[in-house]
């Protein structure tokens, strides 16, 4: 494969450059419009497409336990005595279920940090292959453990933790794809990449209940169906993706991004958008089971939340491209607080339709917020370059790499919301007998985040106004 690698400011050189051994592209200048239209756009879209495939499988594996635990719950009377066991003889309590979900989410959040560093060390294409093959561990481990109800909860917790390998894929994928696209198209491209991955949650939550009933293998199918898919994702990445030499650098820019206060502020805001999405996605089927005792609804319709949130993500990116990510983010947080308040009413009045619809609104808004907050990051670092850079091409590239590194760090911290949310639900349920206090906490947090966004990114005179 060849690309036009020698460019000046206005002309695409007709003498092709060569993609080196290991599919390394030696020079990449997407901001050059002639290069972008002639060659860059097609190459970037090809890499984006197969990145989405791998990330989709990763997200699916990450959230497998959100459906599996619903089938493993036991039924207990008011005295806490087991009335009937769940699938395969398991008898998990709601507290144990929330703990499994939290650990799987938490490990996935933590792994996003080393996964971010993996792209500059190994190359985006190479790491996509490796990370896809690593998914064989959680899928095969799940298939093994669910057939052994005498397994200790500690071992079950360890197996659930391996699902976090699927969560790490997001950070490396987003960091890699951010290098392929020019600033004007980053919001849409990153939104598509993220949505393609996020929708894996919905696909898994819909497909796994169907797969469990096939072939007589029961719960083991939840892991087994993703074994060949992980291999296919690795093969496709190996054959059709590229490594960018520009993205292959030491991890210093990522470390440098940690010195920027906006990295930490955006990480906090991302807890409110993506952390809510992944936390609600993992917990939603369990909430339908635990709060309303509707296992049928949990298994048949629980996937809709993740689907709505995933499809909304590129919309958030597109809106941010047009009117500014900070405005979209601030409005989203206010509306999320309103939807959370409606969910409280649904629980208090034991109205499943009201609760379900309020959570559909929450999922829609988290998706839009995911896209808008992510779009803010490269714009923020572009302005930081204007303030702190020396104007040289090397300085521009350094801040571009800082932005890519910040994407991974922010995604890791933001995903930590997926770890916290199930525990907050667990605390509320065990302490107060209802999840209402948890929902009330979320409403307050969303309003606080809206205020922070307004102060730092919408206030007139702020350096980052309307990023």
Secondary structure as a PSIPRED ss2 file (coil, helix, strand):
# PSIPRED VFORMAT (PSIPRED V4.0)

   1 X C   1.000  0.000  0.000
   2 X E   0.000  0.000  1.000
   3 X E   0.000  0.000  1.000
   4 X C   1.000  0.000  0.000
   5 X C   1.000  0.000  0.000
   6 X C   1.000  0.000  0.000
   7 X E   0.000  0.000  1.000
   8 X C   1.000  0.000  0.000
   9 X C   1.000  0.000  0.000
  10 X C   1.000  0.000  0.000
  11 X C   1.000  0.000  0.000
  12 X E   0.000  0.000  1.000
  13 X C   1.000  0.000  0.000
  14 X C   1.000  0.000  0.000
  15 X C   1.000  0.000  0.000
  16 X C   1.000  0.000  0.000
  17 X E   0.000  0.000  1.000
  18 X E   0.000  0.000  1.000
  19 X C   1.000  0.000  0.000
  20 X E   0.000  0.000  1.000
  21 X C   1.000  0.000  0.000
  22 X C   1.000  0.000  0.000
  23 X C   1.000  0.000  0.000
  24 X E   0.000  0.000  1.000
  25 X E   0.000  0.000  1.000
  26 X C   1.000  0.000  0.000
  27 X C   1.000  0.000  0.000
  28 X C   1.000  0.000  0.000
  29 X C   1.000  0.000  0.000
  30 X C   1.000  0.000  0.000
  31 X C   1.000  0.000  0.000
  32 X C   1.000  0.000  0.000
  33 X H   0.000  1.000  0.000
  34 X H   0.000  1.000  0.000
  35 X H   0.000  1.000  0.000
  36 X H   0.000  1.000  0.000
  37 X H   0.000  1.000  0.000
  38 X H   0.000  1.000  0.000
  39 X H   0.000  1.000  0.000
  40 X H   0.000  1.000  0.000
  41 X H   0.000  1.000  0.000
  42 X H   0.000  1.000  0.000
  43 X H   0.000  1.000  0.000
  44 X H   0.000  1.000  0.000
  45 X H   0.000  1.000  0.000
  46 X H   0.000  1.000  0.000
  47 X H   0.000  1.000  0.000
  48 X H   0.000  1.000  0.000
  49 X H   0.000  1.000  0.000
  50 X H   0.000  1.000  0.000
  51 X H   0.000  1.000  0.000
  52 X H   0.000  1.000  0.000
  53 X H   0.000  1.000  0.000
  54 X H   0.000  1.000  0.000
  55 X H   0.000  1.000  0.000
  56 X H   0.000  1.000  0.000
  57 X H   0.000  1.000  0.000
  58 X H   0.000  1.000  0.000
  59 X H   0.000  1.000  0.000
  60 X H   0.000  1.000  0.000
  61 X H   0.000  1.000  0.000
  62 X H   0.000  1.000  0.000
  63 X C   1.000  0.000  0.000
  64 X H   0.000  1.000  0.000
  65 X H   0.000  1.000  0.000
  66 X H   0.000  1.000  0.000
  67 X H   0.000  1.000  0.000
  68 X H   0.000  1.000  0.000
  69 X H   0.000  1.000  0.000
  70 X H   0.000  1.000  0.000
  71 X H   0.000  1.000  0.000
  72 X H   0.000  1.000  0.000
  73 X E   0.000  0.000  1.000
  74 X C   1.000  0.000  0.000
  75 X E   0.000  0.000  1.000
  76 X E   0.000  0.000  1.000
  77 X C   1.000  0.000  0.000
  78 X C   1.000  0.000  0.000
  79 X C   1.000  0.000  0.000
  80 X C   1.000  0.000  0.000
  81 X C   1.000  0.000  0.000
  82 X E   0.000  0.000  1.000
  83 X E   0.000  0.000  1.000
  84 X E   0.000  0.000  1.000
  85 X C   1.000  0.000  0.000
  86 X C   1.000  0.000  0.000
  87 X H   0.000  1.000  0.000
  88 X H   0.000  1.000  0.000
  89 X H   0.000  1.000  0.000
  90 X C   1.000  0.000  0.000
  91 X C   1.000  0.000  0.000
  92 X E   0.000  0.000  1.000
  93 X C   1.000  0.000  0.000
  94 X H   0.000  1.000  0.000
  95 X H   0.000  1.000  0.000
  96 X H   0.000  1.000  0.000
  97 X H   0.000  1.000  0.000
  98 X H   0.000  1.000  0.000
  99 X H   0.000  1.000  0.000
 100 X H   0.000  1.000  0.000
 101 X H   0.000  1.000  0.000
 102 X H   0.000  1.000  0.000
 103 X H   0.000  1.000  0.000
 104 X H   0.000  1.000  0.000
 105 X H   0.000  1.000  0.000
 106 X H   0.000  1.000  0.000
 107 X H   0.000  1.000  0.000
 108 X H   0.000  1.000  0.000
 109 X H   0.000  1.000  0.000
 110 X H   0.000  1.000  0.000
 111 X H   0.000  1.000  0.000
 112 X H   0.000  1.000  0.000
 113 X H   0.000  1.000  0.000
 114 X H   0.000  1.000  0.000
 115 X H   0.000  1.000  0.000
 116 X H   0.000  1.000  0.000
 117 X H   0.000  1.000  0.000
 118 X H   0.000  1.000  0.000
 119 X H   0.000  1.000  0.000
 120 X H   0.000  1.000  0.000
 121 X H   0.000  1.000  0.000
 122 X H   0.000  1.000  0.000
 123 X C   1.000  0.000  0.000
 124 X H   0.000  1.000  0.000
 125 X H   0.000  1.000  0.000
 126 X H   0.000  1.000  0.000
 127 X H   0.000  1.000  0.000
 128 X H   0.000  1.000  0.000
 129 X H   0.000  1.000  0.000
 130 X H   0.000  1.000  0.000
 131 X H   0.000  1.000  0.000
 132 X H   0.000  1.000  0.000
 133 X H   0.000  1.000  0.000
 134 X H   0.000  1.000  0.000
 135 X H   0.000  1.000  0.000
 136 X H   0.000  1.000  0.000
 137 X H   0.000  1.000  0.000
 138 X H   0.000  1.000  0.000
 139 X H   0.000  1.000  0.000
 140 X H   0.000  1.000  0.000
 141 X H   0.000  1.000  0.000
 142 X H   0.000  1.000  0.000
 143 X H   0.000  1.000  0.000
 144 X H   0.000  1.000  0.000
 145 X H   0.000  1.000  0.000
 146 X C   1.000  0.000  0.000
 147 X C   1.000  0.000  0.000
 148 X C   1.000  0.000  0.000
 149 X C   1.000  0.000  0.000
 150 X C   1.000  0.000  0.000
 151 X C   1.000  0.000  0.000
 152 X C   1.000  0.000  0.000
 153 X H   0.000  1.000  0.000
 154 X H   0.000  1.000  0.000
 155 X H   0.000  1.000  0.000
 156 X H   0.000  1.000  0.000
 157 X H   0.000  1.000  0.000
 158 X H   0.000  1.000  0.000
 159 X H   0.000  1.000  0.000
 160 X H   0.000  1.000  0.000
 161 X H   0.000  1.000  0.000
 162 X H   0.000  1.000  0.000
 163 X C   1.000  0.000  0.000
 164 X H   0.000  1.000  0.000
 165 X H   0.000  1.000  0.000
 166 X H   0.000  1.000  0.000
 167 X H   0.000  1.000  0.000
 168 X H   0.000  1.000  0.000
 169 X H   0.000  1.000  0.000
 170 X H   0.000  1.000  0.000
 171 X H   0.000  1.000  0.000
 172 X H   0.000  1.000  0.000
 173 X H   0.000  1.000  0.000
 174 X H   0.000  1.000  0.000
 175 X H   0.000  1.000  0.000
 176 X H   0.000  1.000  0.000
 177 X H   0.000  1.000  0.000
 178 X H   0.000  1.000  0.000
 179 X H   0.000  1.000  0.000
 180 X H   0.000  1.000  0.000
 181 X C   1.000  0.000  0.000
 182 X C   1.000  0.000  0.000
 183 X H   0.000  1.000  0.000
 184 X H   0.000  1.000  0.000
 185 X H   0.000  1.000  0.000
 186 X H   0.000  1.000  0.000
 187 X H   0.000  1.000  0.000
 188 X H   0.000  1.000  0.000
 189 X H   0.000  1.000  0.000
 190 X H   0.000  1.000  0.000
 191 X H   0.000  1.000  0.000
 192 X H   0.000  1.000  0.000
 193 X H   0.000  1.000  0.000
 194 X H   0.000  1.000  0.000
 195 X H   0.000  1.000  0.000
 196 X H   0.000  1.000  0.000
 197 X H   0.000  1.000  0.000
 198 X H   0.000  1.000  0.000
 199 X H   0.000  1.000  0.000
 200 X H   0.000  1.000  0.000
 201 X H   0.000  1.000  0.000
 202 X H   0.000  1.000  0.000
 203 X H   0.000  1.000  0.000
 204 X H   0.000  1.000  0.000
 205 X H   0.000  1.000  0.000
 206 X H   0.000  1.000  0.000
 207 X H   0.000  1.000  0.000
 208 X H   0.000  1.000  0.000
 209 X H   0.000  1.000  0.000
 210 X H   0.000  1.000  0.000
 211 X H   0.000  1.000  0.000
 212 X H   0.000  1.000  0.000
 213 X C   1.000  0.000  0.000
 214 X C   1.000  0.000  0.000
 215 X C   1.000  0.000  0.000
 216 X C   1.000  0.000  0.000
 217 X C   1.000  0.000  0.000
 218 X H   0.000  1.000  0.000
 219 X H   0.000  1.000  0.000
 220 X H   0.000  1.000  0.000
 221 X H   0.000  1.000  0.000
 222 X H   0.000  1.000  0.000
 223 X H   0.000  1.000  0.000
 224 X H   0.000  1.000  0.000
 225 X H   0.000  1.000  0.000
 226 X H   0.000  1.000  0.000
 227 X H   0.000  1.000  0.000
 228 X H   0.000  1.000  0.000
 229 X H   0.000  1.000  0.000
 230 X H   0.000  1.000  0.000
 231 X H   0.000  1.000  0.000
 232 X H   0.000  1.000  0.000
 233 X H   0.000  1.000  0.000
 234 X H   0.000  1.000  0.000
 235 X H   0.000  1.000  0.000
 236 X H   0.000  1.000  0.000
 237 X H   0.000  1.000  0.000
 238 X H   0.000  1.000  0.000
 239 X H   0.000  1.000  0.000
 240 X H   0.000  1.000  0.000
 241 X C   1.000  0.000  0.000
 242 X C   1.000  0.000  0.000
 243 X E   0.000  0.000  1.000
 244 X E   0.000  0.000  1.000
 245 X H   0.000  1.000  0.000
 246 X H   0.000  1.000  0.000
 247 X H   0.000  1.000  0.000
 248 X C   1.000  0.000  0.000
 249 X C   1.000  0.000  0.000
 250 X C   1.000  0.000  0.000
 251 X C   1.000  0.000  0.000
 252 X H   0.000  1.000  0.000
 253 X H   0.000  1.000  0.000
 254 X H   0.000  1.000  0.000
 255 X H   0.000  1.000  0.000
 256 X H   0.000  1.000  0.000
 257 X H   0.000  1.000  0.000
 258 X C   1.000  0.000  0.000
 259 X C   1.000  0.000  0.000
 260 X C   1.000  0.000  0.000
 261 X H   0.000  1.000  0.000
 262 X H   0.000  1.000  0.000
 263 X H   0.000  1.000  0.000
 264 X H   0.000  1.000  0.000
 265 X H   0.000  1.000  0.000
 266 X H   0.000  1.000  0.000
 267 X H   0.000  1.000  0.000
 268 X H   0.000  1.000  0.000
 269 X H   0.000  1.000  0.000
 270 X H   0.000  1.000  0.000
 271 X H   0.000  1.000  0.000
 272 X H   0.000  1.000  0.000
 273 X H   0.000  1.000  0.000
 274 X H   0.000  1.000  0.000
 275 X H   0.000  1.000  0.000
 276 X H   0.000  1.000  0.000
 277 X H   0.000  1.000  0.000
 278 X H   0.000  1.000  0.000
 279 X H   0.000  1.000  0.000
 280 X H   0.000  1.000  0.000
 281 X H   0.000  1.000  0.000
 282 X H   0.000  1.000  0.000
 283 X H   0.000  1.000  0.000
 284 X H   0.000  1.000  0.000
 285 X H   0.000  1.000  0.000
 286 X H   0.000  1.000  0.000
 287 X H   0.000  1.000  0.000
 288 X H   0.000  1.000  0.000
 289 X H   0.000  1.000  0.000
 290 X H   0.000  1.000  0.000
 291 X H   0.000  1.000  0.000
 292 X H   0.000  1.000  0.000
 293 X C   1.000  0.000  0.000
 294 X C   1.000  0.000  0.000
 295 X H   0.000  1.000  0.000
 296 X H   0.000  1.000  0.000
 297 X H   0.000  1.000  0.000
 298 X H   0.000  1.000  0.000
 299 X H   0.000  1.000  0.000
 300 X H   0.000  1.000  0.000
 301 X H   0.000  1.000  0.000
 302 X C   1.000  0.000  0.000
 303 X H   0.000  1.000  0.000
 304 X H   0.000  1.000  0.000
 305 X H   0.000  1.000  0.000
 306 X H   0.000  1.000  0.000
 307 X H   0.000  1.000  0.000
 308 X H   0.000  1.000  0.000
 309 X H   0.000  1.000  0.000
 310 X H   0.000  1.000  0.000
 311 X H   0.000  1.000  0.000
 312 X H   0.000  1.000  0.000
 313 X H   0.000  1.000  0.000
 314 X H   0.000  1.000  0.000
 315 X H   0.000  1.000  0.000
 316 X H   0.000  1.000  0.000
 317 X H   0.000  1.000  0.000
 318 X H   0.000  1.000  0.000
 319 X H   0.000  1.000  0.000
 320 X H   0.000  1.000  0.000
 321 X H   0.000  1.000  0.000
 322 X H   0.000  1.000  0.000
 323 X H   0.000  1.000  0.000
 324 X C   1.000  0.000  0.000
 325 X H   0.000  1.000  0.000
 326 X H   0.000  1.000  0.000
 327 X H   0.000  1.000  0.000
 328 X H   0.000  1.000  0.000
 329 X H   0.000  1.000  0.000
 330 X H   0.000  1.000  0.000
 331 X H   0.000  1.000  0.000
 332 X H   0.000  1.000  0.000
 333 X H   0.000  1.000  0.000
 334 X H   0.000  1.000  0.000
 335 X H   0.000  1.000  0.000
 336 X H   0.000  1.000  0.000
 337 X H   0.000  1.000  0.000
 338 X H   0.000  1.000  0.000
 339 X H   0.000  1.000  0.000
 340 X H   0.000  1.000  0.000
 341 X H   0.000  1.000  0.000
 342 X H   0.000  1.000  0.000
 343 X H   0.000  1.000  0.000
 344 X H   0.000  1.000  0.000
 345 X H   0.000  1.000  0.000
 346 X H   0.000  1.000  0.000
 347 X H   0.000  1.000  0.000
 348 X H   0.000  1.000  0.000
 349 X C   1.000  0.000  0.000
 350 X C   1.000  0.000  0.000
 351 X C   1.000  0.000  0.000
 352 X H   0.000  1.000  0.000
 353 X H   0.000  1.000  0.000
 354 X H   0.000  1.000  0.000
 355 X H   0.000  1.000  0.000
 356 X H   0.000  1.000  0.000
 357 X H   0.000  1.000  0.000
 358 X H   0.000  1.000  0.000
 359 X H   0.000  1.000  0.000
 360 X H   0.000  1.000  0.000
 361 X H   0.000  1.000  0.000
 362 X H   0.000  1.000  0.000
 363 X H   0.000  1.000  0.000
 364 X H   0.000  1.000  0.000
 365 X H   0.000  1.000  0.000
 366 X H   0.000  1.000  0.000
 367 X H   0.000  1.000  0.000
 368 X H   0.000  1.000  0.000
 369 X H   0.000  1.000  0.000
 370 X H   0.000  1.000  0.000
 371 X H   0.000  1.000  0.000
 372 X H   0.000  1.000  0.000
 373 X H   0.000  1.000  0.000
 374 X H   0.000  1.000  0.000
 375 X H   0.000  1.000  0.000
 376 X H   0.000  1.000  0.000
 377 X H   0.000  1.000  0.000
 378 X H   0.000  1.000  0.000
 379 X H   0.000  1.000  0.000
 380 X H   0.000  1.000  0.000
 381 X H   0.000  1.000  0.000
 382 X H   0.000  1.000  0.000
 383 X H   0.000  1.000  0.000
 384 X H   0.000  1.000  0.000
 385 X H   0.000  1.000  0.000
 386 X H   0.000  1.000  0.000
 387 X H   0.000  1.000  0.000
 388 X H   0.000  1.000  0.000
 389 X C   1.000  0.000  0.000
 390 X C   1.000  0.000  0.000
 391 X C   1.000  0.000  0.000
 392 X C   1.000  0.000  0.000
 393 X H   0.000  1.000  0.000
 394 X H   0.000  1.000  0.000
 395 X H   0.000  1.000  0.000
 396 X H   0.000  1.000  0.000
 397 X H   0.000  1.000  0.000
 398 X H   0.000  1.000  0.000
 399 X H   0.000  1.000  0.000
 400 X H   0.000  1.000  0.000
 401 X H   0.000  1.000  0.000
 402 X H   0.000  1.000  0.000
 403 X H   0.000  1.000  0.000
 404 X H   0.000  1.000  0.000
 405 X H   0.000  1.000  0.000
 406 X H   0.000  1.000  0.000
 407 X H   0.000  1.000  0.000
 408 X H   0.000  1.000  0.000
 409 X H   0.000  1.000  0.000
 410 X H   0.000  1.000  0.000
 411 X H   0.000  1.000  0.000
 412 X H   0.000  1.000  0.000
 413 X H   0.000  1.000  0.000
 414 X H   0.000  1.000  0.000
 415 X H   0.000  1.000  0.000
 416 X C   1.000  0.000  0.000
 417 X H   0.000  1.000  0.000
 418 X H   0.000  1.000  0.000
 419 X H   0.000  1.000  0.000
 420 X H   0.000  1.000  0.000
 421 X H   0.000  1.000  0.000
 422 X H   0.000  1.000  0.000
 423 X H   0.000  1.000  0.000
 424 X H   0.000  1.000  0.000
 425 X H   0.000  1.000  0.000
 426 X H   0.000  1.000  0.000
 427 X H   0.000  1.000  0.000
 428 X H   0.000  1.000  0.000
 429 X H   0.000  1.000  0.000
 430 X H   0.000  1.000  0.000
 431 X H   0.000  1.000  0.000
 432 X H   0.000  1.000  0.000
 433 X C   1.000  0.000  0.000
 434 X C   1.000  0.000  0.000
 435 X C   1.000  0.000  0.000
 436 X H   0.000  1.000  0.000
 437 X H   0.000  1.000  0.000
 438 X H   0.000  1.000  0.000
 439 X H   0.000  1.000  0.000
 440 X H   0.000  1.000  0.000
 441 X H   0.000  1.000  0.000
 442 X H   0.000  1.000  0.000
 443 X H   0.000  1.000  0.000
 444 X H   0.000  1.000  0.000
 445 X H   0.000  1.000  0.000
 446 X H   0.000  1.000  0.000
 447 X H   0.000  1.000  0.000
 448 X H   0.000  1.000  0.000
 449 X H   0.000  1.000  0.000
 450 X H   0.000  1.000  0.000
 451 X H   0.000  1.000  0.000
 452 X H   0.000  1.000  0.000
 453 X H   0.000  1.000  0.000
 454 X H   0.000  1.000  0.000
 455 X H   0.000  1.000  0.000
 456 X H   0.000  1.000  0.000
 457 X H   0.000  1.000  0.000
 458 X H   0.000  1.000  0.000
 459 X C   1.000  0.000  0.000
 460 X C   1.000  0.000  0.000
 461 X C   1.000  0.000  0.000
 462 X C   1.000  0.000  0.000
 463 X C   1.000  0.000  0.000
 464 X C   1.000  0.000  0.000
 465 X C   1.000  0.000  0.000
 466 X C   1.000  0.000  0.000
 467 X C   1.000  0.000  0.000
